Amino acid sequence: NIADLNSCSLILSVYNTKGSENLTVIVNYNGYSFNVPFRIWYPSTVSIKLDDNQLNLIPEFSCMIDVNYYQSSNIWAFANFNAGTSLLIENVDVTKIVQFQLL
């Protein structure tokens, strides 16, 4: 499913799981008909990059104040975007629009 039409709205949501190089919506208004082309991009893969994937205890600080302190690391998310089968944009930094969660 690429997109949904609802009355006068073209709706793109998380339930639409495909893209399109050329999605044409036909608009009829006052006896006229118009073809309106859209290109729909969607993320096909997402990857994560870390500066350091093993965060160790920092014993010098932990024993002084009786709280465990660990190293930190930067984390980024990158996505490849497709529009249909032949158009691809690779390694787009999507860090600011994703949420990370510790498990």
N, CA, C and O of each residue as an XYZ file, in Angstrom:
412
protein
N       0.836     -1.176      0.000
C       0.000      0.000      0.000
C       0.882      1.240      0.000
O       1.690      1.422      0.911
N       0.740      2.090     -1.002
C       1.599      3.267     -1.138
C       0.997      4.478     -0.440
O       1.685      5.158      0.321
N      -0.265      4.751     -0.687
C      -0.933      5.914     -0.106
C      -2.427      5.644     -0.081
O      -2.914      4.725     -0.740
N      -3.150      6.452      0.685
C      -4.598      6.330      0.771
C      -5.235      7.645      0.344
O      -4.745      8.722      0.687
N      -6.322      7.551     -0.400
C      -7.100      8.729     -0.770
C      -8.348      8.775      0.086
O      -9.059      7.780      0.224
N      -8.610      9.945      0.663
C      -9.790     10.140      1.486
C     -10.391     11.482      1.110
O      -9.890     12.533      1.510
N     -11.458     11.439      0.345
C     -12.119     12.656     -0.111
C     -11.115     13.508     -0.886
O     -10.731     13.136     -1.995
N     -10.691     14.620     -0.341
C      -9.757     15.518     -1.036
C      -8.339     15.437     -0.475
O      -7.541     16.346     -0.703
N      -8.011     14.376      0.249
C      -6.702     14.277      0.894
C      -5.948     13.047      0.424
O      -6.518     11.964      0.292
N      -4.653     13.228      0.172
C      -3.736     12.126     -0.064
C      -3.030     11.875      1.255
O      -2.357     12.761      1.780
N      -3.180     10.673      1.793
C      -2.691     10.385      3.144
C      -1.529      9.401      3.075
O      -1.644      8.327      2.485
N      -0.408      9.782      3.687
C       0.745      8.900      3.829
C       0.932      8.654      5.318
O       0.961      9.602      6.103
N       1.060      7.397      5.715
C       1.179      7.083      7.131
C       2.085      5.872      7.315
O       2.605      5.329      6.341
N       2.272      5.452      8.550
C       3.100      4.286      8.845
C       2.483      3.004      8.302
O       3.165      1.985      8.200
N       1.220      3.041      7.957
C       0.551      1.865      7.410
C       0.830      1.679      5.922
O       0.549      0.620      5.359
N       1.384      2.710      5.287
C       1.769      2.610      3.881
C       3.193      2.101      3.834
O       4.107      2.746      4.348
N       3.386      0.939      3.213
C       4.661      0.232      3.323
C       5.467      0.198      2.033
O       6.455     -0.533      1.949
N       5.074      0.962      1.036
C       5.812      0.980     -0.223
C       5.983      2.410     -0.687
O       5.321      3.321     -0.191
N       6.876      2.598     -1.642
C       7.057      3.889     -2.266
C       6.720      3.803     -3.741
O       6.290      2.762     -4.237
N       6.921      4.907     -4.429
C       6.635      4.918     -5.857
C       7.474      5.987     -6.537
O       7.635      7.093     -6.022
N       8.009      5.638     -7.709
C       8.725      6.629     -8.507
C       7.768      7.626     -9.114
O       8.115      8.794     -9.292
N       6.562      7.181     -9.434
C       5.609      8.057    -10.093
C       4.190      7.622     -9.745
O       3.590      6.816    -10.456
N       3.667      8.146     -8.669
C       2.287      7.910     -8.280
C       1.467      9.066     -8.836
O       1.702     10.219     -8.475
N       0.512      8.774     -9.706
C      -0.301      9.819    -10.318
C      -1.680      9.845     -9.678
O      -2.373      8.829     -9.612
N      -2.058     11.015     -9.212
C      -3.385     11.232     -8.659
C      -4.152     12.080     -9.662
O      -3.689     13.139    -10.085
N      -5.319     11.603    -10.031
C      -6.154     12.345    -10.976
C      -7.096     13.240    -10.187
O      -7.867     12.767     -9.352
N      -7.024     14.534    -10.459
C      -7.846     15.519     -9.763
C      -8.891     16.034    -10.742
O      -8.556     16.543    -11.812
N     -10.141     15.899    -10.372
C     -11.244     16.432    -11.172
C     -11.840     17.621    -10.438
O     -12.218     17.526     -9.271
N     -11.917     18.746    -11.144
C     -12.473     19.952    -10.526
C     -13.193     20.788    -11.575
O     -12.617     21.168    -12.594
N     -14.439     21.060    -11.309
C     -15.225     21.978    -12.126
C     -15.175     21.631    -13.621
O     -15.077     22.512    -14.476
N     -15.245     20.340    -13.908
C     -15.244     19.898    -15.298
C     -13.857     19.702    -15.900
O     -13.750     19.267    -17.046
N     -12.812     20.004    -15.175
C     -11.439     19.825    -15.650
C     -10.820     18.608    -14.956
O     -11.210     18.242    -13.847
N      -9.869     18.005    -15.620
C      -9.170     16.853    -15.059
C      -7.666     17.110    -15.130
O      -7.147     17.499    -16.177
N      -6.969     16.892    -14.017
C      -5.533     17.131    -13.930
C      -4.843     15.877    -13.402
O      -5.357     15.215    -12.501
N      -3.691     15.556    -13.957
C      -2.835     14.500    -13.405
C      -1.774     15.165    -12.542
O      -1.034     16.031    -13.009
N      -1.705     14.759    -11.285
C      -0.729     15.326    -10.357
C       0.246     14.215     -9.967
O      -0.140     13.263     -9.289
N       1.525     14.332    -10.397
C       2.498     13.275    -10.078
C       3.119     13.471     -8.687
O       3.369     14.596     -8.253
N       3.355     12.365     -8.015
C       4.036     12.358     -6.719
C       5.144     11.318     -6.758
O       5.005     10.279     -7.403
N       6.236     11.594     -6.073
C       7.281     10.596     -5.825
C       7.257     10.321     -4.326
O       7.422     11.239     -3.522
N       7.056      9.073     -3.952
C       6.906      8.689     -2.547
C       8.157      7.931     -2.107
O       8.405      6.814     -2.563
N       8.952      8.546     -1.210
C      10.159      7.916     -0.669
C       9.797      7.199      0.622
O       8.937      7.661      1.372
N      10.446      6.079      0.882
C      10.237      5.358      2.138
C      11.567      4.753      2.583
O      12.405      4.416      1.746
N      11.767      4.614      3.904
C      13.012      4.009      4.384
C      12.992      2.503      4.173
O      12.074      1.820      4.627
N      14.002      1.985      3.485
C      14.059      0.541      3.238
C      14.923     -0.175      4.275
O      14.635     -1.315      4.639
N      15.967      0.477      4.747
C      16.807     -0.087      5.809
C      17.254      1.033      6.746
O      17.396      2.185      6.336
N      17.473      0.675      8.000
C      17.988      1.617      8.992
C      19.150      0.944      9.701
O      19.068     -0.229     10.067
N      20.231      1.687      9.893
C      21.392      1.144     10.603
C      21.824      2.121     11.692
O      21.486      3.305     11.657
N      22.573      1.603     12.653
C      23.053      2.408     13.782
C      24.571      2.377     13.802
O      25.185      1.339     13.552
N      25.176      3.527     14.101
C      26.627      3.614     14.233
C      26.948      4.154     15.628
O      26.337      5.116     16.093
N      27.918      3.516     16.283
C      28.369      3.929     17.614
C      29.854      4.236     17.579
O      30.606      3.585     16.855
N      30.285      5.226     18.358
C      31.723      5.441     18.529
C      32.343      4.287     19.311
O      33.444      3.832     19.001
N      31.624      3.823     20.329
C      32.115      2.752     21.195
C      30.928      1.898     21.603
O      29.986      2.407     22.211
N      30.951      0.609     21.281
C      29.807     -0.237     21.614
C      29.980     -1.014     22.919
O      29.129     -1.832     23.270
N      31.072     -0.765     23.634
C      31.258     -1.391     24.942
C      31.562     -0.289     25.949
O      32.649      0.289     25.944
N      30.594     -0.007     26.807
C      30.727      1.075     27.778
C      31.103      0.475     29.131
O      30.300     -0.201     29.774
N      32.331      0.735     29.543
C      32.879      0.147     30.764
C      32.669      1.056     31.972
O      32.481      2.266     31.846
N      32.707      0.442     33.118
C      32.644      1.167     34.379
C      33.897      2.016     34.530
O      34.992      1.578     34.175
N      33.743      3.235     35.059
C      34.890      4.101     35.341
C      35.156      3.975     36.847
O      34.526      4.661     37.652
N      36.079      3.106     37.217
C      36.245      2.795     38.651
C      36.753      3.967     39.483
O      36.440      4.053     40.670
N      37.531      4.875     38.887
C      38.087      6.001     39.661
C      36.984      6.869     40.256
O      37.102      7.330     41.391
N      35.916      7.092     39.500
C      34.825      7.936     39.986
C      33.841      7.135     40.832
O      33.287      7.658     41.799
N      33.624      5.898     40.482
C      32.609      5.097     41.158
C      32.955      4.840     42.621
O      32.069      4.880     43.474
N      34.208      4.580     42.927
C      34.563      4.265     44.314
C      34.628      5.518     45.182
O      34.505      5.412     46.402
N      34.817      6.706     44.594
C      34.915      7.931     45.395
C      33.563      8.392     45.918
O      33.481      8.906     47.034
N      32.511      8.221     45.145
C      31.218      8.774     45.575
C      30.120      7.721     45.660
O      28.945      8.068     45.784
N      30.473      6.468     45.596
C      29.543      5.358     45.777
C      28.396      5.343     44.754
O      27.274      4.937     45.058
N      28.710      5.792     43.548
C      27.766      5.739     42.431
C      28.519      5.184     41.238
O      29.665      5.562     40.997
N      27.891      4.297     40.494
C      28.552      3.733     39.325
C      28.483      4.699     38.138
O      27.399      5.112     37.723
N      29.643      5.050     37.603
C      29.736      5.882     36.406
C      30.297      5.046     35.270
O      31.252      4.290     35.446
N      29.689      5.193     34.103
C      30.117      4.449     32.920
C      30.546      5.405     31.820
O      30.166      6.575     31.797
N      31.348      4.872     30.912
C      31.737      5.632     29.740
C      30.487      5.977     28.934
O      29.433      5.366     29.114
N      30.615      6.956     28.048
C      29.503      7.303     27.157
C      29.967      7.165     25.713
O      31.158      7.029     25.435
N      29.015      7.201     24.817
C      29.322      7.069     23.399
C      28.315      7.853     22.580
O      27.166      8.017     22.992
N      28.735      8.333     21.434
C      27.813      8.951     20.489
C      27.134      7.853     19.683
O      27.732      6.814     19.404
N      25.870      8.094     19.308
C      25.112      7.134     18.516
C      24.393      7.879     17.383
O      23.852      8.966     17.585
N      24.397      7.281     16.206
C      23.742      7.862     15.026
C      22.872      6.807     14.370
O      23.110      5.608     14.517
N      21.864      7.262     13.645
C      21.024      6.364     12.842
C      21.076      6.830     11.389
O      21.005      8.027     11.108
N      21.199      5.877     10.474
C      21.239      6.153      9.039
C      20.193      5.286      8.342
O      19.930      4.158      8.760
N      19.603      5.823      7.281
C      18.590      5.069      6.539
C      18.867      5.148      5.052
O      19.412      6.134      4.556
N      18.482      4.095      4.350
C      18.438      4.106      2.891
C      16.984      4.315      2.498
O      16.094      3.665      3.045
N      16.737      5.213      1.556
C      15.381      5.511      1.111
C      15.191      5.050     -0.329
O      16.053      5.257     -1.183
N      14.046      4.421     -0.580
C      13.680      3.972     -1.922
C      12.404      4.676     -2.362
O      11.562      5.059     -1.551
N      12.295      4.830     -3.681
C      11.032      5.263     -4.300
C      10.786      4.282     -5.430
O      11.297      4.464     -6.535
N      10.019      3.258     -5.166
C       9.829      2.219     -6.167
C      11.016      1.276     -6.184
O      11.590      0.975     -5.137
N      11.391      0.803     -7.378
C      12.427     -0.222     -7.470
C      13.784      0.304     -7.899
O      14.800     -0.316     -7.585
N      13.839      1.437     -8.614
C      15.123      1.844     -9.182
C      15.745      3.075     -8.530
O      16.932      3.326     -8.737
N      15.004      3.839     -7.762
C      15.561      5.042     -7.139
C      15.973      4.746     -5.703
O      15.200      4.182     -4.929
N      17.196      5.131     -5.353
C      17.734      4.848     -4.028
C      18.613      6.007     -3.568
O      19.457      6.496     -4.319
N      18.406      6.436     -2.335
C      19.300      7.397     -1.678
C      19.860      6.678     -0.459
O      19.107      6.189      0.383
N      21.189      6.615     -0.367
C      21.827      5.823      0.687
C      22.391      6.692      1.805
O      22.775      7.842      1.592
N      22.429      6.114      2.996
C      23.092      6.669      4.177
C      22.637      8.085      4.535
O      23.461      8.982      4.717
N      21.337      8.275      4.631
C      20.783      9.556      5.063
C      20.802      9.579      6.588
O      20.293      8.662      7.232
N      21.390     10.628      7.165
C      21.449     10.743      8.623
C      20.049     11.086      9.145
O      19.539     12.179      8.898
N      19.438     10.150      9.862
C      18.098     10.345     10.414
C      18.119     10.402     11.939
O      17.092     10.207     12.590
N      19.285     10.668     12.497
C      19.466     10.664     13.950
C      18.469     11.575     14.656
O      17.926     11.205     15.698
N      18.224     12.749     14.109
C      17.360     13.726     14.782
C      15.881     13.360     14.738
O      15.078     13.963     15.449
N      15.508     12.382     13.917
C      14.084     12.050     13.815
C      13.758     10.634     14.293
O      12.628     10.173     14.135
N      14.742      9.940     14.877
C      14.472      8.618     15.447
C      14.607      8.691     16.962
O      15.162      9.646     17.505
N      14.096      7.677     17.626
C      14.236      7.579     19.070
C      15.041      6.330     19.399
O      14.790      5.263     18.838
N      15.997      6.457     20.296
C      16.808      5.334     20.734
C      16.286      4.878     22.096
O      15.788      5.684     22.883
N      16.405      3.589     22.361
C      15.940      3.052     23.631
C      16.942      2.039     24.156
O      17.383      1.158     23.417
N      17.303      2.156     25.418
C      18.170      1.174     26.069
C      17.332     -0.009     26.484
O      16.230      0.146     27.011
N      17.860     -1.192     26.243
C      17.161     -2.406     26.662
C      17.916     -3.089     27.783
O      17.484     -4.132     28.274
